């Protein structure tokens, strides 16, 4: 399984940030939420909203495959490459229309390859799903829990997350899968 290290993700996002704010927010939304490209492309302006209780801005991701929909907090960061708050203005401008305009799945793959090349990454190993894999690995690194990975990625079955670990480190993944199977 191919995934990017945090420094590689930062390099990719930095290139998009320099070139195109919409592309940057698209790639950042993919990485920060760990969702599939189809889910991010379905987002509409009204899917970004202020929580009526807390006032925090959130993004509601539509469900994909057999999974569930999920709500993610929009995170402000002092690092503009990791700051998701421009998504709020983009959403206000989009209203009921698609958040990322006419961006297609095919073009999304073109732009990620473009920014990967500019960042000095191996273009053949970087695609939109690589960001999902990278998110899975960050969740695993922080929690060491297969259920946390599965939950964050909205899998219906925790065993689905096993693939994210199996190819990375067989022994670590076997331990994780054993934990999943014994906790069922």
N, CA, C and O of each residue as an XYZ file, in Angstrom:
736
protein
N       0.835     -1.170      0.000
C       0.000      0.000      0.000
C       0.887      1.244      0.000
O       1.875      1.324      0.729
N       0.522      2.169     -0.803
C       1.306      3.397     -0.896
C       0.688      4.474     -0.012
O      -0.522      4.697     -0.030
N       1.536      5.130      0.753
C       1.094      6.265      1.548
C       2.262      7.233      1.664
O       3.412      6.872      1.414
N       1.952      8.462      2.046
C       2.959      9.505      2.144
C       3.306      9.767      3.602
O       2.454      9.687      4.487
N       4.565     10.080      3.829
C       5.007     10.519      5.141
C       4.518     11.954      5.357
O       4.220     12.645      4.383
N       4.429     12.414      6.598
C       3.944     13.775      6.848
C       4.721     14.854      6.081
O       4.122     15.821      5.612
N       6.033     14.704      5.949
C       6.809     15.704      5.203
C       6.429     15.711      3.723
O       6.435     16.761      3.080
N       6.100     14.545      3.190
C       5.691     14.459      1.785
C       4.299     15.074      1.586
O       4.054     15.752      0.588
N       3.398     14.839      2.530
C       2.070     15.454      2.454
C       2.215     16.966      2.501
O       1.576     17.680      1.728
N       3.065     17.459      3.417
C       3.278     18.901      3.515
C       3.832     19.476      2.220
O       3.412     20.551      1.791
N       4.768     18.773      1.593
C       5.342     19.246      0.334
C       4.280     19.295     -0.762
O       4.218     20.256     -1.529
N       3.453     18.271     -0.833
C       2.371     18.223     -1.822
C       1.396     19.378     -1.599
O       1.051     20.093     -2.539
N       0.955     19.558     -0.355
C       0.010     20.630     -0.044
C       0.623     22.007     -0.265
O      -0.072     22.931     -0.688
N       1.907     22.154      0.014
C       2.579     23.444     -0.188
C       2.592     23.829     -1.662
O       2.389     24.995     -2.003
N       2.828     22.864     -2.531
C       2.827     23.155     -3.971
C       1.428     23.563     -4.440
O       1.283     24.490     -5.236
N       0.416     22.879     -3.952
C      -0.960     23.242     -4.316
C      -1.315     24.614     -3.749
O      -1.989     25.402     -4.412
N      -0.870     24.902     -2.536
C      -1.143     26.189     -1.895
C      -0.564     27.342     -2.718
O      -1.203     28.382     -2.882
N       0.642     27.146     -3.227
C       1.287     28.185     -4.036
C       0.588     28.396     -5.375
O       0.565     29.509     -5.903
N       0.024     27.333     -5.916
C      -0.495     27.387     -7.286
C      -1.983     27.724     -7.401
O      -2.372     28.524     -8.251
N      -2.825     27.110     -6.539
C      -4.265     27.249     -6.741
C      -4.997     26.988     -5.420
O      -4.968     25.868     -4.912
N      -5.652     28.012     -4.861
C      -6.306     27.836     -3.561
C      -7.420     26.783     -3.566
O      -7.626     26.110     -2.556
N      -8.128     26.632     -4.662
C      -9.198     25.629     -4.712
C      -8.606     24.227     -4.741
O      -9.092     23.332     -4.049
N      -7.562     24.029     -5.538
C      -6.898     22.722     -5.566
C      -6.330     22.396     -4.190
O      -6.408     21.261     -3.720
N      -5.757     23.412     -3.555
C      -5.175     23.211     -2.222
C      -6.239     22.755     -1.231
O      -6.026     21.786     -0.503
N      -7.387     23.441     -1.189
C      -8.439     23.073     -0.244
C      -9.016     21.697     -0.570
O      -9.390     20.950      0.335
N      -9.090     21.361     -1.852
C      -9.554     20.040     -2.256
C      -8.628     18.952     -1.707
O      -9.089     17.992     -1.090
N      -7.324     19.110     -1.934
C      -6.359     18.102     -1.463
C      -6.307     18.054      0.062
O      -6.182     16.981      0.652
N      -6.404     19.215      0.690
C      -6.404     19.263      2.158
C      -7.648     18.576      2.716
O      -7.562     17.866      3.718
N      -8.795     18.775      2.085
C     -10.027     18.109      2.533
C      -9.887     16.594      2.382
O     -10.316     15.842      3.257
N      -9.293     16.146      1.283
C      -9.065     14.707      1.098
C      -8.210     14.145      2.230
O      -8.541     13.120      2.827
N      -7.114     14.828      2.514
C      -6.176     14.324      3.520
C      -6.743     14.439      4.940
O      -6.669     13.488      5.718
N      -7.308     15.600      5.272
C      -7.765     15.833      6.644
C      -8.920     14.918      7.035
O      -9.048     14.533      8.197
N      -9.753     14.575      6.072
C     -10.913     13.746      6.383
C     -10.689     12.270      6.069
O     -11.405     11.413      6.588
N      -9.714     11.970      5.235
C      -9.462     10.581      4.860
C     -10.573      9.995      4.010
O     -10.715      8.775      3.927
N     -11.361     10.851      3.378
C     -12.477     10.368      2.581
C     -12.049     10.071      1.149
O     -10.942     10.408      0.728
N     -12.934      9.446      0.429
C     -12.693      9.106     -0.974
C     -12.891     10.337     -1.849
O     -13.637     11.251     -1.496
N     -12.220     10.347     -2.985
C     -12.306     11.482     -3.899
C     -13.753     11.749     -4.295
O     -14.149     12.908     -4.411
N     -14.543     10.714     -4.504
C     -15.941     10.897     -4.907
C     -16.734     11.648     -3.838
O     -17.619     12.439     -4.167
N     -16.426     11.410     -2.567
C     -17.131     12.095     -1.492
C     -16.802     13.579     -1.478
O     -17.695     14.411     -1.320
N     -15.542     13.913     -1.639
C     -15.145     15.322     -1.614
C     -15.715     16.047     -2.831
O     -16.124     17.204     -2.727
N     -15.744     15.381     -3.971
C     -16.294     16.010     -5.171
C     -17.799     16.250     -5.069
O     -18.323     17.142     -5.737
N     -18.503     15.470     -4.244
C     -19.948     15.640     -4.058
C     -20.295     16.792     -3.115
O     -21.448     17.219     -3.058
N     -19.311     17.294     -2.380
C     -19.595     18.348     -1.405
C     -20.222     19.569     -2.063
O     -19.837     19.983     -3.157
N     -21.188     20.124     -1.368
C     -21.823     21.370     -1.811
C     -21.546     22.426     -0.743
O     -21.159     22.103      0.380
N     -21.743     23.660     -1.099
C     -21.463     24.744     -0.164
C     -22.164     24.591      1.167
O     -21.582     24.886      2.211
N     -23.414     24.132      1.149
C     -24.161     23.994      2.404
C     -23.699     22.818      3.253
O     -24.177     22.654      4.375
N     -22.786     21.997      2.752
C     -22.224     20.916      3.567
C     -21.191     21.436      4.562
O     -20.774     20.709      5.464
N     -20.783     22.684      4.400
C     -19.905     23.352      5.367
C     -20.800     24.299      6.157
O     -21.445     25.176      5.582
N     -20.838     24.124      7.461
C     -21.787     24.883      8.272
C     -21.205     25.156      9.650
O     -20.254     24.505     10.085
N     -21.799     26.137     10.329
C     -21.424     26.436     11.712
C     -22.335     25.628     12.627
O     -23.557     25.676     12.489
N     -21.750     24.892     13.555
C     -22.522     24.110     14.510
C     -23.355     25.082     15.352
O     -22.801     26.024     15.920
N     -24.668     24.874     15.444
C     -25.505     25.817     16.178
C     -25.205     25.886     17.678
O     -25.497     26.895     18.321
N     -24.634     24.838     18.230
C     -24.341     24.821     19.665
C     -22.974     25.431     19.954
O     -22.849     26.311     20.805
N     -21.943     24.958     19.239
C     -20.580     25.394     19.543
C     -20.104     26.552     18.677
O     -19.181     27.271     19.061
N     -20.726     26.743     17.505
C     -20.277     27.786     16.581
C     -19.093     27.351     15.726
O     -18.682     28.069     14.814
N     -18.542     26.165     16.025
C     -17.414     25.665     15.238
C     -17.894     25.278     13.850
O     -18.996     24.755     13.685
N     -17.068     25.537     12.866
C     -17.428     25.155     11.505
C     -17.089     23.689     11.270
O     -16.061     23.181     11.716
N     -17.988     23.036     10.556
C     -17.832     21.614     10.278
C     -18.147     21.354      8.812
O     -18.767     22.169      8.131
N     -17.703     20.201      8.354
C     -18.032     19.766      7.003
C     -18.676     18.390      7.103
O     -18.147     17.478      7.739
N     -19.830     18.268      6.457
C     -20.568     17.019      6.461
C     -20.232     16.275      5.173
O     -20.596     16.711      4.080
N     -19.536     15.152      5.310
C     -19.164     14.347      4.150
C     -20.281     13.368      3.836
O     -20.783     12.681      4.725
N     -20.667     13.305      2.569
C     -21.702     12.328      2.200
C     -21.166     10.912      2.318
O     -19.958     10.687      2.243
N     -22.069      9.961      2.503
C     -21.619      8.580      2.620
C     -21.171      8.061      1.256
O     -21.622      8.522      0.207
N     -20.283      7.102      1.310
C     -19.770      6.475      0.088
C     -19.812      4.974      0.263
O     -19.768      4.460      1.381
N     -19.897      4.296     -0.829
C     -19.983      2.833     -0.819
C     -21.055      2.402      0.166
O     -22.173      2.916      0.128
N     -20.734      1.478      1.035
C     -21.689      1.021      2.040
C     -21.406      1.672      3.389
O     -21.947      1.245      4.409
N     -20.591      2.669      3.399
C     -20.202      3.321      4.643
C     -21.258      4.286      5.147
O     -22.417      4.239      4.735
N     -20.839      5.150      6.037
C     -21.738      6.119      6.634
C     -21.258      7.521      6.315
O     -20.108      7.726      5.927
N     -22.156      8.489      6.483
C     -21.733      9.879      6.339
C     -21.049     10.262      7.657
O     -21.237      9.603      8.679
N     -20.276     11.304      7.617
C     -19.526     11.690      8.801
C     -19.339     13.190      8.811
O     -19.309     13.818      7.753
N     -19.215     13.766      9.974
C     -18.992     15.197     10.132
C     -17.584     15.398     10.681
O     -17.177     14.744     11.642
N     -16.853     16.308     10.058
C     -15.483     16.618     10.478
C     -15.402     18.091     10.851
O     -16.048     18.939     10.235
N     -14.613     18.379     11.851
C     -14.393     19.768     12.245
C     -13.432     20.414     11.269
O     -12.465     19.788     10.833
N     -13.696     21.668     10.926
C     -12.772     22.421     10.088
C     -11.719     23.007     11.023
O     -12.036     23.789     11.919
N     -10.483     22.627     10.807
C      -9.403     22.968     11.723
C      -8.626     24.180     11.218
O      -8.161     24.221     10.079
N      -8.503     25.157     12.100
C      -7.682     26.325     11.806
C      -6.245     25.997     12.194
O      -5.998     25.327     13.197
N      -5.314     26.471     11.396
C      -3.904     26.229     11.682
C      -3.102     27.490     11.385
O      -3.419     28.242     10.463
N      -2.071     27.707     12.172
C      -1.168     28.831     11.901
C      -0.380     28.585     10.622
O       0.083     29.528      9.980
N      -0.229     27.330     10.256
C       0.446     26.966      9.019
C      -0.580     27.034      7.887
O      -1.507     26.224      7.862
N      -0.444     27.971      6.956
C      -1.450     28.120      5.898
C      -1.615     26.877      5.025
O      -2.662     26.693      4.406
N      -0.602     26.034      4.971
C      -0.678     24.806      4.185
C      -1.653     23.814      4.837
O      -2.250     22.991      4.143
N      -1.813     23.887      6.149
C      -2.698     22.973      6.891
C      -3.994     23.643      7.364
O      -4.804     22.997      8.028
N      -4.203     24.906      7.040
C      -5.370     25.661      7.497
C      -6.586     25.370      6.615
O      -6.567     25.611      5.408
N      -7.630     24.854      7.235
C      -8.845     24.513      6.490
C      -9.879     25.637      6.472
O     -10.909     25.505      5.810
N      -9.631     26.740      7.183
C     -10.651     27.792      7.278
C     -11.000     28.460      5.943
O     -12.123     28.948      5.818
N     -10.123     28.516      4.943
C     -10.569     29.073      3.656
C     -11.722     28.283      3.026
O     -12.406     28.785      2.134
N     -11.930     27.069      3.484
C     -13.041     26.254      3.005
C     -14.384     26.908      3.348
O     -15.367     26.723      2.630
N     -14.425     27.661      4.428
C     -15.653     28.325      4.859
C     -16.068     29.377      3.840
O     -17.229     29.415      3.433
N     -15.139     30.228      3.424
C     -15.441     31.256      2.414
C     -15.795     30.619      1.075
O     -16.693     31.087      0.374
N     -15.090     29.560      0.730
C     -15.370     28.839     -0.512
C     -16.800     28.288     -0.477
O     -17.510     28.335     -1.481
N     -17.215     27.770      0.672
C     -18.559     27.214      0.828
C     -19.622     28.307      0.737
O     -20.666     28.106      0.118
N     -19.364     29.450      1.344
C     -20.329     30.560      1.278
C     -20.531     31.008     -0.164
O     -21.649     31.315     -0.578
N     -19.451     31.044     -0.915
C     -19.545     31.443     -2.323
C     -20.265     30.380     -3.154
O     -20.978     30.711     -4.100
N     -20.085     29.127     -2.809
C     -20.686     28.034     -3.581
C     -22.174     27.867     -3.297
O     -22.938     27.504     -4.191
N     -22.591     28.128     -2.058
C     -24.001     27.947     -1.706
C     -24.462     26.520     -1.960
O     -23.859     25.574     -1.453
N     -25.539     26.354     -2.750
C     -26.047     25.002     -2.999
C     -25.303     24.253     -4.112
O     -25.589     23.086     -4.376
N     -24.362     24.917     -4.752
C     -23.636     24.265     -5.845
C     -22.421     23.513     -5.313
O     -22.071     23.620     -4.138
N     -21.799     22.765     -6.184
C     -20.634     21.959     -5.784
C     -19.512     22.846     -5.273
O     -19.179     23.872     -5.867
N     -18.946     22.428     -4.167
C     -17.904     23.190     -3.485
C     -16.669     23.385     -4.358
O     -16.063     24.456     -4.357
N     -16.301     22.346     -5.101
C     -15.112     22.425     -5.928
C     -15.461     22.548     -7.410
O     -14.717     22.090     -8.277
N     -16.603     23.172     -7.682
C     -17.007     23.476     -9.051
C     -17.074     22.250     -9.937
O     -17.615     21.209     -9.562
N     -16.514     22.402    -11.110
C     -16.564     21.334    -12.099
C     -15.413     20.355    -12.012
O     -15.168     19.608    -12.958
N     -14.709     20.345    -10.904
C     -13.587     19.416    -10.748
C     -14.102     17.982    -10.875
O     -15.011     17.576    -10.150
N     -13.521     17.229    -11.789
C     -13.940     15.843    -12.001
C     -12.946     14.897    -11.341
O     -11.850     15.295    -10.946
N     -13.346     13.663    -11.234
C     -12.481     12.622    -10.665
C     -11.193     12.489    -11.489
O     -10.102     12.364    -10.934
N     -11.334     12.517    -12.810
C     -10.170     12.388    -13.684
C      -9.230     13.579    -13.521
O      -8.011     13.419    -13.458
N      -9.814     14.778    -13.453
C      -8.965     15.962    -13.315
C      -8.323     16.006    -11.921
O      -7.209     16.506    -11.766
N      -9.019     15.488    -10.922
C      -8.444     15.430     -9.570
C      -7.154     14.611     -9.595
O      -6.182     14.965     -8.928
N      -7.140     13.520    -10.361
C      -5.933     12.701    -10.465
C      -4.830     13.432    -11.233
O      -3.647     13.273    -10.933
N      -5.218     14.220    -12.208
C      -4.236     15.024    -12.959
C      -3.577     16.039    -12.035
O      -2.355     16.187    -12.044
N      -4.382     16.742    -11.235
C      -3.789     17.788    -10.396
C      -2.919     17.211     -9.283
O      -1.880     17.786     -8.956
N      -3.324     16.088     -8.699
C      -2.477     15.519     -7.634
C      -1.137     15.075     -8.213
O      -0.104     15.210     -7.557
N      -1.146     14.552     -9.424
C       0.112     14.158    -10.090
C       0.974     15.388    -10.356
O       2.192     15.352    -10.181
N       0.327     16.485    -10.781
C       1.060     17.723    -11.058
C       1.759     18.234     -9.801
O       2.942     18.574     -9.838
N       1.020     18.289     -8.683
C       1.614     18.803     -7.451
C       2.630     17.829     -6.862
O       3.586     18.251     -6.212
N       2.436     16.561     -7.079
C       3.413     15.565     -6.631
C       4.731     15.766     -7.367
O       5.800     15.702     -6.759
N       4.659     16.007     -8.667
C       5.880     16.246     -9.452
C       6.577     17.515     -8.973
O       7.798     17.529     -8.812
N       5.817     18.572     -8.748
C       6.400     19.831     -8.267
C       7.030     19.666     -6.883
O       8.009     20.336     -6.556
N       6.459     18.768     -6.074
C       6.980     18.528     -4.719
C       8.157     17.565     -4.715
O       8.763     17.324     -3.671
N       8.485     17.013     -5.888
C       9.608     16.091     -5.969
C       9.268     14.685     -5.511
O      10.161     13.919     -5.148
N       7.993     14.338     -5.524
C       7.559     13.004     -5.116
C       7.507     12.092     -6.336
O       7.434     12.569     -7.469
N       7.545     10.805     -6.110
C       7.468      9.838     -7.197
C       6.025      9.827     -7.710
O       5.126      9.305     -7.050
N       5.819     10.398     -8.871
C       4.486     10.632     -9.415
C       3.674      9.344     -9.564
O       2.460      9.358     -9.360
N       4.318      8.243     -9.911
C       3.588      6.991    -10.109
C       2.980      6.444     -8.818
O       2.048      5.642     -8.868
N       3.486      6.858     -7.690
C       2.965      6.321     -6.430
C       2.033      7.295     -5.707
O       1.606      7.018     -4.586
N       1.716      8.416     -6.325
C       0.830      9.392     -5.684
C      -0.450      9.518     -6.501
O      -0.429      9.835     -7.690
N      -1.562      9.258     -5.821
C      -2.880      9.420     -6.426
C      -3.835      9.840     -5.314
O      -3.440      9.885     -4.149
N      -5.060     10.143     -5.647
C      -5.995     10.635     -4.631
C      -6.179      9.653     -3.474
O      -6.282     10.075     -2.322
N      -6.221      8.367     -3.761
C      -6.414      7.390     -2.689
C      -5.172      7.273     -1.802
O      -5.262      6.789     -0.674
N      -4.025      7.709     -2.299
C      -2.812      7.732     -1.479
C      -3.030      8.620     -0.256
O      -2.528      8.322      0.828
N      -3.782      9.714     -0.432
C      -4.052     10.585      0.709
C      -4.918      9.871      1.744
O      -4.726     10.069      2.944
N      -5.853      9.057      1.309
C      -6.668      8.265      2.246
C      -5.787      7.286      3.004
O      -5.917      7.146      4.220
N      -4.893      6.609      2.296
C      -3.956      5.687      2.944
C      -3.076      6.437      3.941
O      -2.800      5.940      5.033
N      -2.640      7.630      3.560
C      -1.772      8.427      4.432
C      -2.512      8.820      5.707
O      -1.941      8.782      6.797
N      -3.775      9.194      5.569
C      -4.590      9.522      6.737
C      -4.721      8.306      7.647
O      -4.593      8.416      8.867
N      -4.977      7.148      7.048
C      -5.099      5.917      7.832
C      -3.833      5.675      8.646
O      -3.901      5.304      9.818
N      -2.699      5.884      8.030
C      -1.432      5.655      8.739
C      -1.228      6.662      9.863
O      -0.683      6.307     10.908
N      -1.655      7.922      9.674
C      -1.516      8.911     10.753
C      -2.408      8.530     11.924
O      -1.997      8.658     13.078
N      -3.626      8.063     11.648
C      -4.523      7.645     12.723
C      -3.924      6.444     13.447
O      -3.949      6.383     14.676
N      -3.389      5.495     12.693
C      -2.768      4.311     13.306
C      -1.580      4.720     14.176
O      -1.443      4.248     15.305
N      -0.726      5.594     13.655
C       0.462      6.020     14.402
C       0.086      6.687     15.724
O       0.785      6.520     16.723
N      -1.011      7.436     15.734
C      -1.427      8.129     16.949
C      -2.132      7.227     17.946
O      -2.000      7.411     19.156
N      -2.886      6.245     17.442
C      -3.732      5.462     18.343
C      -3.293      4.016     18.530
O      -3.538      3.427     19.582
N      -2.644      3.436     17.513
C      -2.305      2.008     17.515
C      -3.566      1.163     17.664
O      -3.519      0.063     18.214
N      -4.700      1.682     17.170
C      -5.977      0.962     17.264
C      -6.592      0.818     15.885
O      -6.851      1.814     15.210
N      -6.826     -0.415     15.464
C      -7.429     -0.671     14.157
C      -8.858     -0.136     14.117
O      -9.322      0.305     13.065
N      -9.555     -0.171     15.242
C     -10.914      0.369     15.297
C     -10.950      1.866     15.059
O     -11.891      2.381     14.455
N      -9.924      2.568     15.535
C      -9.852      4.016     15.310
C      -9.656      4.314     13.824
O     -10.262      5.237     13.280
N      -8.810      3.528     13.184
C      -8.587      3.697     11.742
C      -9.888      3.434     11.001
O     -10.299      4.225     10.152
N     -10.524      2.333     11.321
C     -11.773      1.945     10.666
C     -12.864      2.987     10.890
O     -13.593      3.336      9.961
N     -12.974      3.474     12.097
C     -13.982      4.482     12.418
C     -13.746      5.793     11.690
O     -14.679      6.396     11.161
N     -12.501      6.228     11.667
C     -12.178      7.489     11.005
C     -12.456      7.405      9.511
O     -12.896      8.382      8.906
N     -12.203      6.252      8.916
C     -12.409      6.084      7.483
C     -13.835      5.650      7.139
O     -14.153      5.427      5.971
N     -14.697      5.531      8.159
C     -16.111      5.187      7.990
C     -16.326      3.818      7.370
O     -17.226      3.638      6.549
N     -15.511      2.861      7.757
C     -15.735      1.498      7.289
C     -16.898      0.890      8.066
O     -17.088      1.183      9.247
N     -17.671      0.044      7.398
C     -18.756     -0.641      8.094
C     -18.232     -1.822      8.894
O     -18.874     -2.253      9.852
N     -17.074     -2.351      8.513
C     -16.471     -3.497      9.180
C     -15.044     -3.128      9.585
O     -14.246     -2.775      8.716
N     -14.694     -3.195     10.867
C     -13.340     -2.837     11.299
C     -12.243     -3.617     10.576
O     -11.130     -3.114     10.422
N     -12.541     -4.822     10.138
C     -11.532     -5.617      9.437
C     -11.134     -4.991      8.098
O     -10.084     -5.322      7.548
N     -11.965     -4.091      7.574
C     -11.634     -3.415      6.311
C     -10.359     -2.588      6.436
O      -9.633     -2.403      5.459
N     -10.092     -2.096      7.637
C      -8.909     -1.264      7.850
C      -7.620     -2.085      7.873
O      -6.525     -1.527      7.811
N      -7.751     -3.389      7.962
C      -6.573     -4.263      8.015
C      -5.655     -4.046      6.819
O      -4.433     -4.088      6.963
N      -6.230     -3.815      5.636
C      -5.426     -3.628      4.433
C      -4.445     -2.457      4.555
O      -3.379     -2.482      3.940
N      -4.792     -1.443      5.334
C      -3.926     -0.283      5.467
C      -2.641     -0.614      6.220
O      -1.626      0.067      6.072
N      -2.699     -1.669      7.026
C      -1.540     -2.030      7.824
C      -0.797     -3.233      7.274
O       0.421     -3.330      7.423
N      -1.510     -4.146      6.644
C      -0.942     -5.415      6.199
C       0.319     -5.235      5.365
O       1.335     -5.878      5.630
N       0.263     -4.374      4.370
C       1.413     -4.223      3.489
C       2.496     -3.353      4.096
O       3.653     -3.420      3.679
N       2.137     -2.540      5.074
C       3.129     -1.665      5.694
C       4.056     -2.448      6.611
O       5.277     -2.306      6.547
N       3.465     -3.275      7.462
C       4.246     -4.041      8.411
C       3.440     -5.277      8.781
O       2.526     -5.212      9.603
N       3.777     -6.367      8.188
C       2.985     -7.588      8.339
C       2.802     -7.979      9.800
O       1.697     -8.345     10.202
N       3.841     -7.912     10.588
C       3.695     -8.346     11.986
C       2.817     -7.379     12.769
O       2.005     -7.810     13.587
N       2.964     -6.086     12.532
C       2.144     -5.099     13.220
C       0.686     -5.292     12.821
O      -0.208     -5.210     13.663
N       0.449     -5.544     11.557
C      -0.908     -5.733     11.070
C      -1.504     -7.020     11.617
O      -2.683     -7.052     11.967
N      -0.701     -8.090     11.698
C      -1.217     -9.345     12.249
C      -1.646     -9.144     13.699
O      -2.680     -9.664     14.118
N      -0.854     -8.390     14.469
C      -1.233     -8.089     15.841
C      -2.537     -7.305     15.880
O      -3.411     -7.590     16.699
N      -2.669     -6.324     15.002
C      -3.871     -5.501     14.957
C      -5.074     -6.333     14.551
O      -6.147     -6.192     15.137
N      -4.914     -7.191     13.569
C      -6.025     -8.024     13.118
C      -6.426     -8.992     14.221
O      -7.612     -9.264     14.407
N      -5.463     -9.506     14.943
C      -5.786    -10.372     16.062
C      -6.611     -9.643     17.091
O      -7.541    -10.217     17.657
N      -6.287     -8.378     17.347
C      -7.072     -7.575     18.287
C      -8.487     -7.358     17.772
O      -9.441     -7.398     18.549
N      -8.633     -7.131     16.476
C      -9.963     -6.947     15.898
C     -10.777     -8.222     16.044
O     -11.942     -8.169     16.438
N     -10.194     -9.343     15.739
C     -10.918    -10.605     15.775
C     -11.294    -11.021     17.185
O     -12.348    -11.624     17.389
N     -10.448    -10.708     18.167
C     -10.770    -11.095     19.537
C     -11.762    -10.131     20.183
O     -12.398    -10.478     21.178
N     -11.903     -8.922     19.628
C     -12.824     -7.939     20.203
C     -14.162     -7.900     19.482
O     -14.972     -7.010     19.738
N     -14.407     -8.849     18.585
C     -15.675     -8.854     17.842
C     -16.776     -9.400     18.693
O     -17.919     -9.485     18.243
